[in-house]
Amino acid sequence: MIGIFDSGVGGLTVLRAIRQRLPHLPTVYLGDTARVPYGTKSPEVVIRYSRNNAALLLRQGVELLVVACNTASAHALDVLRAELPVPVHGVVEPGVEAALRARPGGRIGVIGTAGTIASGAYQRAIAARTGAPPAVARACPLFVPLAEEGWTEGPIAEAVAERYLGDLRGKLDALILGCTHYPLLRSVIQKAVGPETVLVDSGAAVAEVLAAEAAKAREAAGADAAVAEVGGAAQAKGAADRPPTHRLLVTDVPARFEEVVVRFLGERPGRVEQVDLDPSLW
C-alpha cells in the first residue's frame, strides 16, 4: 500500500497520477486540512507536522510513503528518510530529473509557493545536477486560491499567469510546476510562457519513478514468482484481479470540500474519513 500526504488537497493531483500509472496498487491519502497551509510555517513546524502525518500513515500499514507537499519535501524529506522504516519519496527530486531529461542542458525554471521557493530546495537540486542554479525560481502564490476556486481558465486566471510569468515567454526550455495545485492551471501557464517551454508536473514525475521501481521489482521477482510491489511487499498471484482499496483521510472537512476534491482528483470520492492526529506529536 502506498501512503501519500499533503498539507491539504493539492496532493490529490499526485494521488491521481499515481492511481493512473499504478492502478493495481492500493493507496491511502492524508490531507492535513486542519493545519493547511504549510508554506507559511517554520521548517521546524513543518518537520513536526510531517512526522505526525507519517506516523498516522504507518499505522494504516503503508509500505511506501510519498510526501506530496512541496514544502514538506523541502524541509522534512531527509528527516523522514532517516527515521522511517519504509521508503520515502518526495516531489522535488523527481520533478528536477524529469525537467533535465526533457531538456538536457536547457534553461530550467521553477515556480511554486513562497515557502517552497524560499526553501531553495529546487534551486539546490538543480544546481547539484547542472552546476548552476535554475534560470528562474519564482513564487506564484495566487495560483493556489485560483485552483481551489476552480478559476483555472478564463480572463482572471490568464491575467494572473501573465502578470507572474509573461516576461518569461520564450526564455525557458522547461518549467517545473513546483506546487501540487499548479497542474490545474497548466493551460494558462503554458499560454503565459509560450508553447516551446515544456511544463513538468512533479506529481506525474513521482508516479513515473514509482512505476519504474515496480517494474524492476516485478522483473526481479520473476515471471512465475509472486509479484513484488514497490513498498517491498509481495502480492500473491491472482490478487491483482481484486479491485484495490483507496482511502481518503483528512484532518478537517471544510466547506465545499467535496467540490474541491472532485476538481483535484478528477472524480467524486467515496467515503472521506476525518481523523485526529496524535496531539503528543504536535
C-alpha positions as a printed Julia matrix, in Angstrom:
282×3 Matrix{Float64}:
   0.0     0.0     0.0
   1.23    3.47   -0.91
   0.7     6.3     1.57
   0.57    9.9     0.34
   0.29   13.02    2.45
  -0.03   16.71    1.77
  -0.86   19.79    3.79
  -4.28   19.89    2.13
  -5.96   18.81   -1.09
  -3.27   19.79   -3.59
  -1.56   16.43   -3.24
  -4.62   14.81   -4.77
  -3.07   15.63   -8.15
  -0.16   13.4    -7.11
  -2.56   10.7    -5.95
  -4.39   10.95   -9.26
  -1.15   10.48  -11.22
  -0.12    7.5    -9.08
  -3.51    5.82   -9.46
  -3.42    6.33  -13.22
   0.11    4.95  -13.53
  -0.24    2.12  -10.96
  -3.95    1.26  -10.97
  -3.46   -2.11   -9.26
  -1.94   -0.69   -6.08
  -3.98    0.32   -3.01
  -3.47    3.83   -1.66
  -4.27    5.88    1.39
  -4.14    9.68    1.21
  -3.9    12.03    4.18
  -4.69   15.7     3.74
  -3.84   17.79    6.8
  -6.65   20.22    6.03
  -6.89   21.4     9.64
  -3.38   22.87    9.54
  -3.04   23.96    5.91
  -1.05   25.8     4.59
   2.44   24.54    5.44
   4.13   27.18    3.29
   3.72   29.85    5.97
   5.1    27.63    8.76
   8.68   27.43   10.03
  10.84   24.47    8.94
  10.7    23.08   12.48
   6.89   23.07   12.48
   6.75   21.53    9.01
   9.04   18.72   10.16
   6.89   18.12   13.24
   3.69   18.02   11.22
   5.31   15.71    8.65
   6.4    13.28   11.34
   2.84   13.34   12.66
   1.37   12.58    9.24
   3.87    9.82    8.57
   3.14    8.17   11.92
  -0.57    8.03   11.16
   0.0     6.54    7.71
   2.39    3.93    9.08
  -0.37    2.86   11.44
  -2.52    2.26    8.36
   0.05   -0.26    7.14
   1.63    1.66    4.26
   4.78    0.14    2.79
   5.92    3.24    0.91
   5.4     6.93    1.63
   5.09    9.8    -0.83
   5.46   13.31    0.54
   3.21   15.1    -1.94
   3.66   18.51   -0.32
   6.47   20.55   -1.87
   7.1    22.45    1.38
   7.3    19.22    3.38
   9.54   17.68    0.72
  11.83   20.68    1.02
  12.07   20.67    4.83
  11.25   17.18    6.1
  12.2    14.62    3.45
  15.7    13.86    4.77
  14.38   13.57    8.33
  11.65   11.14    7.31
  14.03    9.05    5.23
  16.38    8.75    8.18
  13.67    7.87   10.7
  11.08    5.75    8.89
  11.25    2.0     8.21
   9.73    2.37    4.71
  10.97    4.03    1.5
  10.11    7.73    1.3
   9.75    9.74   -1.91
   9.36   13.49   -2.27
   8.28   15.58   -5.24
  11.34   17.82   -5.67
  13.92   15.34   -6.98
  11.62   13.58   -9.49
  10.47   16.93  -10.87
  14.03   18.14  -11.37
  15.1    14.88  -13.02
  12.1    14.99  -15.36
  12.91   18.56  -16.4
  16.53   17.7   -17.12
  15.5    14.67  -19.19
  13.0    16.76  -21.13
  15.51   19.48  -21.99
  19.11   18.34  -21.38
  21.33   21.38  -20.99
  18.36   23.69  -21.35
  17.2    26.69  -19.36
  15.19   25.32  -16.44
  12.81   27.36  -14.34
  10.68   26.53  -11.32
   7.56   28.12   -9.86
   5.96   27.35   -6.51
   4.55   28.79   -3.32
   6.5    31.42   -1.43
   7.55   28.81    1.15
   8.82   26.33   -1.42
  10.79   28.91   -3.37
  12.21   30.44   -0.17
  13.37   26.98    0.98
  15.74   26.77   -2.0
  15.05   23.04   -2.4
  14.53   23.12   -6.15
  17.38   25.56   -6.64
  19.8    23.29   -4.76
  18.6    20.18   -6.56
  19.05   21.79   -9.98
  22.45   23.22   -9.08
  23.62   19.84   -7.77
  22.86   18.23  -11.13
  23.84   21.0   -13.53
  26.41   23.04  -11.63
  24.29   26.16  -11.97
  21.1    27.49  -10.35
  17.84   27.5   -12.32
  17.28   30.26  -14.84
  14.42   31.48  -12.67
  12.77   30.46   -9.39
   9.57   32.37   -8.78
   6.75   32.31   -6.25
   3.22   32.44   -7.69
   1.05   32.38   -4.56
  -2.26   33.39   -6.18
  -2.3    30.19   -8.24
  -3.33   28.19   -5.16
  -6.61   30.01   -4.41
  -7.39   30.16   -8.12
  -7.08   26.36   -8.35
  -9.22   25.8    -5.28
 -11.9    28.21   -6.51
 -11.95   26.46   -9.87
 -10.84   29.62  -11.71
  -8.28   27.73  -13.77
  -9.21   29.24  -17.15
 -10.63   32.49  -18.42
  -9.58   36.13  -18.16
  -8.82   36.2   -14.42
  -6.52   33.18  -14.45
  -4.92   34.32  -17.69
  -4.25   37.8   -16.29
  -2.64   36.4   -13.11
  -0.47   33.97  -15.11
   0.57   36.74  -17.47
   1.48   39.0   -14.56
   3.59   36.31  -12.93
   5.14   34.71  -16.0
   4.64   36.83  -19.09
   8.22   38.13  -19.0
   9.46   34.52  -19.35
   7.74   33.86  -22.67
  10.19   32.13  -24.99
  13.02   32.28  -22.43
  12.76   28.82  -20.82
  13.18   25.3   -22.16
  11.39   23.67  -19.22
   9.36   24.96  -16.28
   8.8    22.83  -13.19
   5.37   23.22  -11.6
   6.65   23.13   -8.04
   3.24   23.1    -6.36
   0.64   20.34   -6.49
  -2.1    22.88   -7.28
  -0.4    24.21  -10.4
  -1.22   21.35  -12.84
  -4.83   22.54  -12.76
  -3.63   25.83  -14.26
  -1.49   24.17  -16.92
  -3.27   25.79  -19.88
  -2.92   29.39  -18.69
   0.66   28.8   -17.52
   1.53   27.35  -20.92
  -0.03   30.33  -22.65
   1.97   32.73  -20.5
   5.39   31.11  -21.02
   4.87   30.05  -24.63
   4.41   26.71  -26.4
   8.13   25.98  -26.66
   8.51   25.59  -22.89
   7.9    22.08  -21.55
   5.83   22.11  -18.36
   6.93   19.48  -15.84
   4.39   18.14  -13.34
   6.26   16.89  -10.27
   3.35   14.63   -9.3
   3.42   12.86  -12.64
   7.2    12.56  -12.28
   6.79   10.83   -8.9
   4.31    8.39  -10.43
   6.82    7.53  -13.15
   9.51    6.85  -10.53
   7.2     4.51   -8.64
   6.16    2.75  -11.85
   9.81    2.19  -12.79
  10.55    0.76   -9.34
   7.52   -1.51   -9.58
   8.68   -2.79  -12.97
  12.14   -3.54  -11.59
  10.62   -5.34   -8.62
   8.43   -7.49  -10.87
  11.4    -8.32  -13.09
  13.48   -9.29  -10.06
  10.65  -11.45   -8.74
  10.47  -13.39  -11.98
   7.51  -14.24  -14.17
   6.49  -17.26  -12.1
   7.07  -15.72   -8.66
   4.75  -13.62   -6.57
   4.53  -10.09   -7.88
   6.75   -7.79   -5.8
   5.38   -4.32   -5.17
   7.19   -1.01   -4.77
   7.0    -0.96   -0.98
   8.74   -4.31   -0.65
   5.53   -6.3    -0.14
   4.66   -9.33   -2.24
   1.31   -9.64   -3.9
   0.19  -13.24   -4.49
  -0.69  -14.31   -7.98
  -4.31  -13.54   -8.71
  -4.52  -10.78   -6.09
  -4.09   -8.17   -8.8
  -7.55   -9.19  -10.06
  -9.16   -7.81   -6.9
 -10.03   -4.1    -7.01
  -7.52   -2.11   -4.92
  -8.73   -0.05   -1.99
  -8.29    3.73   -1.98
  -8.85    5.62    1.25
  -9.06    9.38    1.67
  -8.28   10.77    5.14
  -8.46   14.41    6.19
  -7.97   16.22    9.49
 -10.87   18.59    8.79
 -13.71   18.78    6.29
 -14.01   22.41    5.24
 -16.97   23.89    3.38
 -17.2    22.86   -0.29
 -14.6    20.18    0.39
 -16.1    17.57   -1.92
 -16.32   20.09   -4.76
 -12.61   20.86   -4.42
 -11.7    17.17   -4.16
 -13.54   16.38   -7.41
 -11.62   19.16   -9.13
  -8.23   17.86   -7.98
  -8.85   14.11   -8.09
 -10.85   14.1   -11.3
 -13.66   12.0    -9.81
 -16.12   12.06   -6.96
 -14.54   10.37   -3.93
 -16.15    7.59   -1.97
 -16.16    7.85    1.78
 -13.98   10.61    3.21
 -12.7     9.79    6.7
 -11.96   12.55    9.19
  -9.1    11.62   11.52
  -7.42   13.14   14.57
  -3.65   13.38   14.62
  -1.8    12.48   17.8
  -1.55   15.77   19.76
   1.55   14.5    21.55
   3.41   14.93   18.25
   2.27   18.48   17.54
